[in-house]
Amino acid sequence: MKVMNALFAFLTLIKVWQILNFYKITEKQVTIIIGLVGLSFPLIRFATENETYIVPLFFALAASFNYLKYLDNREIKNLLNASIWASVSILFHQIYIFWWLGLLLGIILGKRKMHIFLYFLISIITPLTYLIVIMTTQGGLNWDSIFRFIYGDFNHGANLEITSRGFFFSFVNLIRSFVQIQGYIFNIVRENLLLSIPGIISFFYVVYAFLKFPVKGTVNISRRFLQIHVLILILQYIFAVLSSGNAEFMVMIPVLVFILFPFYFSGFEKFLFRLLIGMAIWNISYGLIPLHYQNQAPEQFLCDAALSVNEPVIIASDDQLLKSMIYYQTGDTTISNIYKSPAILQMSGKNTINLDEVIVNALRRRSIVYTNCLDEKTLSRQSIIEGTVNIDFFRKYETILTKSWKRSTGTSSIHIIAKSGLSGF
């Protein structure tokens, strides 16, 4: 997965290069912008993780590049390619429906009915593919299975709402779309003050860049292309706000910002170059290196325990991470002794009573019950959302610290649940 993500990150940069080179931008300016896109934190993060957020971004940019060529020559093949790639991006992640809608609006503004029809016709591949998936995963094709599939994410805790917390996280993660911001950075600096030097240098370059912000310039690219992509940028951000400021839904923001920037400003080369130096130093020092060298021993300990002969019960702060690690290491997808944390259950709208039953029954069988839900947490979106739910849940049990590791993200601990204080079980 990481190899695939790294490959698609590289291909994404090629698409950015193609879009920028379509109009008269110097090779040096293109290189700087590609550097900014490639060194923005989401690209660094998801190009080196087992997530799929880079892949749909590549296809969305491929759609935009073909739309740009379509605006230039009105050739049908470019329109069809734009529709195909926009549809494929949705298949990898539904959030790119806004990218597809933006390009659709651009086609509609062209006032060519046949072109609008063709864009829609090609886009049918998306619902058809989803219908095939529903038929094969939901036990047949009917209205109930369709609605179960469409609203599956919301039944598992995802929701769209306007909250003050959503606005707060949206603002923080908007900044994180360019540079890493996380509580562990304070831990790193606190452990060794010399590690603050990259931050100071980075801060200097960013401030210096904004002190000499470029002036507004003349647009030398299709205005409709710019307007449509500004709209896409706004729609993607609004959806992220409604999704409690989900950082994964903002991966495309720095890409769009840096692609659009040179067409609205002139004399921007020095500004972007200084910004590039600042972002590169910060994201490599406080993003790429710490995440790459983070100790995975706590998670590996729980994975090994889950696969042991005794099959202990494991209540994990991130059950999907453990299951993914086991899958990549063994190919096993049948692990049944790893359970979601109380906080995850609560956020999913599920009762924790069943988890109590699992723990108590395991203790009655004299099985070991491990949990890493009592870790020392640094300030992050997850720690704020979860609050004290896990701690409050495990207060009813006697827990024994069995192992701990000191990491930049805080002290990671494995506890054994030794005794239940519940009555009625």
C-alpha positions as CSV (number, residue, x, y, z in Angstrom):
1,M,0.0,0.0,0.0
2,K,2.8,2.4,0.9
3,V,4.6,1.7,-2.4
4,M,1.3,2.3,-4.3
5,N,0.7,5.6,-2.4
6,A,4.3,6.8,-3.1
7,L,3.8,6.0,-6.8
8,F,0.5,7.9,-7.0
9,A,2.0,10.8,-5.1
10,F,4.7,11.0,-7.8
11,L,2.0,10.8,-10.5
12,T,0.1,13.5,-8.7
13,L,3.1,15.8,-9.0
14,I,3.3,15.0,-12.7
15,K,-0.3,16.1,-13.2
16,V,0.4,19.3,-11.3
17,W,3.4,19.8,-13.6
18,Q,1.2,19.2,-16.7
19,I,-1.5,21.7,-15.6
20,L,1.1,24.4,-14.8
21,N,3.0,23.9,-18.0
22,F,-0.2,24.2,-20.1
23,Y,0.2,28.0,-19.8
24,K,3.3,30.3,-19.7
25,I,4.9,29.7,-16.3
26,T,8.7,29.5,-16.1
27,E,10.3,26.2,-15.4
28,K,11.7,27.6,-12.1
29,Q,8.3,28.7,-11.0
30,V,6.8,25.3,-11.8
31,T,9.6,23.5,-9.9
32,I,8.9,25.7,-6.8
33,I,5.1,25.0,-6.9
34,I,5.7,21.3,-7.4
35,G,8.0,21.4,-4.4
36,L,5.3,23.1,-2.3
37,V,2.7,20.5,-3.3
38,G,5.0,17.6,-2.7
39,L,6.2,18.9,0.7
40,S,2.8,19.9,2.0
41,F,2.0,17.8,5.0
42,P,-0.9,15.8,3.6
43,L,1.1,14.6,0.6
44,I,4.1,13.7,2.8
45,R,1.8,11.9,5.3
46,F,-0.5,9.9,2.9
47,A,2.3,9.1,0.5
48,T,4.0,7.2,3.3
49,E,1.0,5.6,5.1
50,N,-1.4,2.8,4.4
51,E,-4.3,5.1,3.4
52,T,-5.9,5.7,0.0
53,Y,-6.4,9.5,0.0
54,I,-3.6,10.1,-2.6
55,V,-5.1,7.8,-5.3
56,P,-8.4,9.7,-5.9
57,L,-6.5,13.0,-5.8
58,F,-4.5,11.9,-8.8
59,F,-7.5,10.9,-10.8
60,A,-9.3,14.2,-9.9
61,L,-6.3,16.2,-11.1
62,A,-6.2,14.0,-14.3
63,A,-9.9,15.1,-14.8
64,S,-9.0,18.7,-14.3
65,F,-6.1,18.5,-16.7
66,N,-8.4,17.1,-19.4
67,Y,-11.0,19.7,-18.6
68,L,-8.3,22.4,-19.1
69,K,-7.5,20.9,-22.5
70,Y,-11.2,20.8,-23.3
71,L,-11.6,24.5,-22.6
72,D,-8.7,25.2,-24.9
73,N,-9.8,23.2,-27.9
74,R,-13.4,21.9,-27.1
75,E,-12.4,18.4,-28.3
76,I,-14.9,15.7,-27.3
77,K,-12.1,13.3,-26.3
78,N,-10.9,15.7,-23.5
79,L,-14.4,16.0,-22.3
80,L,-14.9,12.3,-22.1
81,N,-11.5,11.8,-20.4
82,A,-12.4,14.5,-17.8
83,S,-15.7,12.7,-17.1
84,I,-14.0,9.3,-16.8
85,W,-11.3,10.4,-14.4
86,A,-13.6,12.4,-12.3
87,S,-15.9,9.4,-12.0
88,V,-13.0,7.1,-11.1
89,S,-11.9,9.5,-8.3
90,I,-15.4,9.1,-6.7
91,L,-15.0,5.3,-6.8
92,F,-11.9,5.6,-4.7
93,H,-13.5,8.2,-2.3
94,Q,-17.0,9.6,-2.3
95,I,-15.8,13.1,-1.2
96,Y,-14.6,13.7,-4.8
97,I,-18.3,14.1,-5.8
98,F,-17.7,17.8,-5.3
99,W,-14.8,17.8,-7.8
100,W,-17.1,16.0,-10.3
101,L,-19.9,18.5,-9.6
102,G,-17.5,21.4,-10.1
103,L,-16.4,20.1,-13.5
104,L,-20.1,19.5,-14.4
105,L,-20.9,23.1,-13.6
106,G,-18.1,24.1,-15.9
107,I,-19.5,22.0,-18.7
108,I,-23.0,23.4,-18.1
109,L,-21.7,26.9,-18.4
110,G,-20.4,26.0,-21.8
111,K,-24.0,25.7,-22.9
112,R,-23.4,22.8,-25.2
113,K,-26.2,20.3,-24.6
114,M,-24.5,17.3,-26.3
115,H,-21.4,17.9,-24.2
116,I,-23.4,18.0,-21.0
117,F,-25.2,14.8,-22.0
118,L,-21.9,13.0,-22.8
119,Y,-20.4,14.1,-19.4
120,F,-23.4,12.6,-17.6
121,L,-23.4,9.5,-19.8
122,I,-19.8,8.6,-19.0
123,S,-20.3,9.3,-15.3
124,I,-22.9,6.5,-15.2
125,I,-19.9,4.2,-14.5
126,T,-19.9,5.4,-10.9
127,P,-23.4,4.4,-9.9
128,L,-23.2,1.2,-12.0
129,T,-20.0,0.2,-10.1
130,Y,-21.6,1.0,-6.8
131,L,-24.7,-1.1,-7.7
132,I,-22.4,-4.1,-8.5
133,V,-20.7,-3.6,-5.1
134,I,-24.1,-3.4,-3.3
135,M,-25.2,-6.6,-5.1
136,T,-22.1,-8.5,-4.0
137,T,-21.7,-7.1,-0.5
138,Q,-25.3,-6.4,0.7
139,G,-27.0,-9.7,-0.2
140,G,-28.8,-8.5,-3.3
141,L,-30.1,-5.4,-4.9
142,N,-33.1,-3.7,-3.3
143,W,-33.9,-0.4,-1.8
144,D,-33.0,-1.5,1.7
145,S,-29.5,-2.7,0.6
146,I,-29.0,0.5,-1.4
147,F,-29.8,2.7,1.6
148,R,-27.7,0.6,3.9
149,F,-24.7,1.1,1.6
150,I,-25.3,4.8,1.1
151,Y,-25.8,5.6,4.8
152,G,-23.3,3.0,6.1
153,D,-20.7,5.5,7.2
154,F,-23.3,7.5,9.1
155,N,-24.6,4.4,10.9
156,H,-21.0,3.9,12.0
157,G,-20.5,7.3,13.6
158,A,-19.9,9.6,10.7
159,N,-22.2,12.5,10.7
160,L,-22.6,15.9,9.1
161,E,-23.3,18.8,11.5
162,I,-22.4,22.4,12.2
163,T,-20.7,22.7,15.6
164,S,-18.2,25.0,17.2
165,R,-15.9,22.0,17.6
166,G,-16.2,21.4,13.8
167,F,-15.2,25.0,13.1
168,F,-12.3,24.8,15.5
169,F,-10.9,21.5,14.0
170,S,-11.5,22.8,10.5
171,F,-9.3,25.9,11.2
172,V,-6.6,23.8,12.8
173,N,-6.7,21.1,10.0
174,L,-6.7,23.8,7.4
175,I,-3.3,24.9,8.7
176,R,-2.3,21.2,8.9
177,S,-3.1,20.9,5.2
178,F,0.2,22.8,4.8
179,V,2.3,22.1,7.9
180,Q,2.1,19.5,10.6
181,I,0.5,20.7,13.9
182,Q,0.3,18.1,16.6
183,G,0.8,17.9,20.4
184,Y,3.9,15.6,20.1
185,I,5.9,18.5,18.6
186,F,6.0,20.1,22.1
187,N,7.2,16.7,23.5
188,I,10.0,16.6,21.0
189,V,11.2,20.1,21.8
190,R,10.8,19.6,25.6
191,E,13.0,16.6,25.5
192,N,15.8,18.4,23.5
193,L,15.7,22.2,23.1
194,L,18.1,21.9,20.1
195,L,15.2,20.4,18.2
196,S,13.5,23.8,18.3
197,I,16.1,25.1,15.9
198,P,14.3,23.8,12.7
199,G,11.1,25.3,14.0
200,I,12.7,28.7,14.5
201,I,14.3,28.7,11.1
202,S,11.1,27.6,9.5
203,F,9.1,30.3,11.3
204,F,11.6,32.9,10.1
205,Y,11.2,32.0,6.5
206,V,7.4,31.8,6.6
207,V,7.2,35.3,8.3
208,Y,9.7,36.7,5.9
209,A,7.7,35.4,3.0
210,F,4.4,36.9,4.1
211,L,6.1,40.3,4.9
212,K,6.7,40.5,1.1
213,F,3.4,39.1,-0.2
214,P,3.1,39.3,-4.0
215,V,0.8,41.7,-5.6
216,K,-2.4,40.8,-7.5
217,G,-1.6,39.9,-11.2
218,T,-3.5,39.4,-14.4
219,V,-5.0,36.0,-15.2
220,N,-3.2,34.2,-18.0
221,I,-5.3,31.0,-17.9
222,S,-8.9,30.2,-18.6
223,R,-11.0,32.2,-16.1
224,R,-13.6,29.5,-16.1
225,F,-11.0,26.9,-15.1
226,L,-9.9,29.1,-12.2
227,Q,-13.5,29.9,-11.1
228,I,-14.6,26.2,-11.2
229,H,-11.5,25.1,-9.2
230,V,-12.0,27.9,-6.6
231,L,-15.6,26.6,-6.3
232,I,-14.3,23.0,-5.9
233,L,-11.9,24.2,-3.2
234,I,-14.7,25.9,-1.3
235,L,-17.0,22.9,-1.6
236,Q,-14.4,20.5,-0.4
237,Y,-13.6,22.7,2.6
238,I,-17.3,23.2,3.5
239,F,-17.8,19.4,3.6
240,A,-14.7,19.1,5.8
241,V,-16.2,21.7,8.2
242,L,-19.5,19.7,8.3
243,S,-17.5,16.5,9.0
244,S,-16.0,18.0,12.2
245,G,-12.9,19.3,10.4
246,N,-11.7,15.9,9.2
247,A,-8.1,16.4,8.0
248,E,-8.4,13.5,5.5
249,F,-11.0,15.5,3.6
250,M,-8.6,18.4,3.1
251,V,-5.8,16.5,1.3
252,M,-6.6,18.3,-1.9
253,I,-6.6,21.9,-0.5
254,P,-2.9,22.7,-0.7
255,V,-2.7,21.2,-4.1
256,L,-5.6,23.4,-5.4
257,V,-4.2,26.5,-3.6
258,F,-0.7,26.2,-5.1
259,I,-2.1,25.4,-8.5
260,L,-4.3,28.4,-8.5
261,F,-1.9,30.8,-6.8
262,P,0.3,31.8,-9.7
263,F,-2.7,32.7,-11.9
264,Y,-3.9,35.3,-9.4
265,F,-0.6,37.0,-8.4
266,S,2.5,38.3,-10.1
267,G,6.0,38.5,-8.7
268,F,5.3,35.5,-6.6
269,E,8.5,33.5,-7.2
270,K,10.5,34.7,-4.2
271,F,7.4,34.5,-1.9
272,L,6.7,30.9,-2.8
273,F,10.4,29.9,-2.6
274,R,10.7,31.3,0.9
275,L,7.5,29.5,1.8
276,L,8.9,26.3,0.3
277,I,12.0,26.5,2.5
278,G,9.9,27.1,5.6
279,M,7.4,24.3,4.9
280,A,10.1,21.8,3.9
281,I,12.2,22.3,7.1
282,W,9.1,22.1,9.3
283,N,7.3,19.2,7.7
284,I,10.5,17.1,7.4
285,S,11.7,17.9,10.9
286,Y,8.3,17.6,12.8
287,G,6.3,15.5,10.4
288,L,8.1,13.0,8.2
289,I,11.0,12.0,10.5
290,P,9.0,11.6,13.8
291,L,6.2,9.6,12.1
292,H,8.7,7.4,10.2
293,Y,10.7,6.5,13.3
294,Q,7.8,6.2,15.7
295,N,8.1,3.1,17.8
296,Q,5.4,0.5,16.7
297,A,6.3,-1.9,19.6
298,P,3.0,-1.3,21.5
299,E,0.8,-2.1,18.5
300,Q,3.1,-5.1,17.6
301,F,2.8,-6.4,21.1
302,L,-1.0,-6.5,20.8
303,C,-0.8,-8.0,17.4
304,D,1.4,-10.8,18.6
305,A,-1.0,-11.3,21.6
306,A,-4.0,-11.5,19.3
307,L,-2.4,-14.3,17.3
308,S,-1.2,-16.2,20.3
309,V,-2.6,-19.6,21.2
310,N,-4.5,-18.3,24.3
311,E,-6.3,-15.7,22.1
312,P,-6.7,-13.0,24.8
313,V,-9.3,-10.3,24.5
314,I,-7.9,-7.0,23.2
315,I,-9.7,-3.7,23.5
316,A,-7.8,-1.4,21.2
317,S,-7.8,2.4,20.9
318,D,-7.5,1.7,17.2
319,D,-8.8,-1.7,16.3
320,Q,-8.6,-1.2,12.6
321,L,-4.9,-0.4,12.8
322,L,-4.2,-3.7,14.6
323,K,-6.3,-5.7,12.2
324,S,-4.6,-4.0,9.2
325,M,-1.2,-4.8,10.7
326,I,-2.1,-8.5,11.2
327,Y,-3.5,-8.6,7.7
328,Y,-0.3,-7.3,6.1
329,Q,1.8,-9.6,8.2
330,T,-0.2,-12.8,7.9
331,G,-3.0,-12.3,5.4
332,D,-5.5,-13.2,8.1
333,T,-8.8,-11.4,8.0
334,T,-10.7,-13.5,10.5
335,I,-9.4,-12.0,13.8
336,S,-12.3,-11.9,16.2
337,N,-10.7,-11.1,19.5
338,I,-9.9,-7.5,18.9
339,Y,-12.6,-5.0,20.0
340,K,-13.3,-1.3,19.5
341,S,-12.6,1.1,22.4
342,P,-15.4,2.5,24.5
343,A,-14.8,5.9,22.9
344,I,-15.1,4.6,19.4
345,L,-18.2,2.7,20.3
346,Q,-19.8,5.8,21.8
347,M,-18.9,8.0,18.8
348,S,-20.5,5.3,16.6
349,G,-23.7,5.6,18.6
350,K,-23.3,2.1,20.1
351,N,-23.8,1.0,23.7
352,T,-20.8,-0.2,25.7
353,I,-22.8,-2.8,27.6
354,N,-21.8,-5.5,25.1
355,L,-18.2,-4.6,25.7
356,D,-18.7,-5.1,29.4
357,E,-20.2,-8.5,28.7
358,V,-17.1,-9.5,26.6
359,I,-14.7,-8.4,29.4
360,V,-16.6,-10.1,32.2
361,N,-17.1,-13.4,30.2
362,A,-13.4,-13.4,29.4
363,L,-12.5,-12.9,33.1
364,R,-14.8,-15.8,34.0
365,R,-13.0,-18.0,31.6
366,R,-9.7,-16.8,33.1
367,S,-8.7,-15.3,29.8
368,I,-6.3,-12.3,29.6
369,V,-7.9,-9.0,28.7
370,Y,-5.4,-6.4,27.3
371,T,-6.2,-2.7,26.5
372,N,-4.1,0.2,25.3
373,C,-7.0,2.6,25.8
374,L,-5.4,4.2,28.9
375,D,-2.4,5.7,27.1
376,E,-1.1,9.1,28.1
377,K,-2.4,11.3,25.2
378,T,-0.9,14.4,23.7
379,L,-3.1,17.1,22.4
380,S,-4.7,16.0,19.1
381,R,-8.1,15.9,17.4
382,Q,-8.6,12.3,18.6
383,S,-7.8,13.1,22.2
384,I,-10.2,16.1,22.3
385,I,-13.0,14.1,20.6
386,E,-12.6,11.1,22.9
387,G,-12.2,13.1,26.0
388,T,-12.3,10.9,29.1
389,V,-14.7,8.2,27.8
390,N,-12.1,5.4,27.9
391,I,-10.8,6.3,31.4
392,D,-14.4,6.6,32.7
393,F,-15.3,3.2,31.3
394,F,-12.4,1.3,32.8
395,R,-12.8,2.9,36.3
396,K,-15.2,0.0,37.1
397,Y,-12.3,-2.5,36.6
398,E,-9.1,-3.2,38.3
399,T,-6.3,-2.6,35.8
400,I,-2.6,-3.5,36.1
401,L,0.1,-1.8,34.0
402,T,2.0,-4.6,32.3
403,K,4.2,-2.8,29.7
404,S,4.9,0.8,28.6
405,W,6.9,2.6,26.0
406,K,7.9,6.2,25.8
407,R,7.2,7.8,22.5
408,S,7.1,11.3,21.0
409,T,3.3,11.0,21.1
410,G,3.3,10.3,24.8
411,T,3.7,7.2,27.0
412,S,2.0,4.2,25.4
413,S,0.9,1.6,27.9
414,I,-0.6,-1.9,27.9
415,H,-2.9,-2.7,30.8
416,I,-4.4,-6.0,31.9
417,I,-7.9,-6.0,33.2
418,A,-7.6,-8.1,36.3
419,K,-11.0,-7.8,38.0
420,S,-14.5,-6.5,37.4
421,G,-16.4,-4.3,39.8
422,L,-19.6,-4.8,37.9
423,S,-22.7,-6.3,39.5
424,G,-25.2,-8.3,37.6
425,F,-22.7,-10.2,35.5
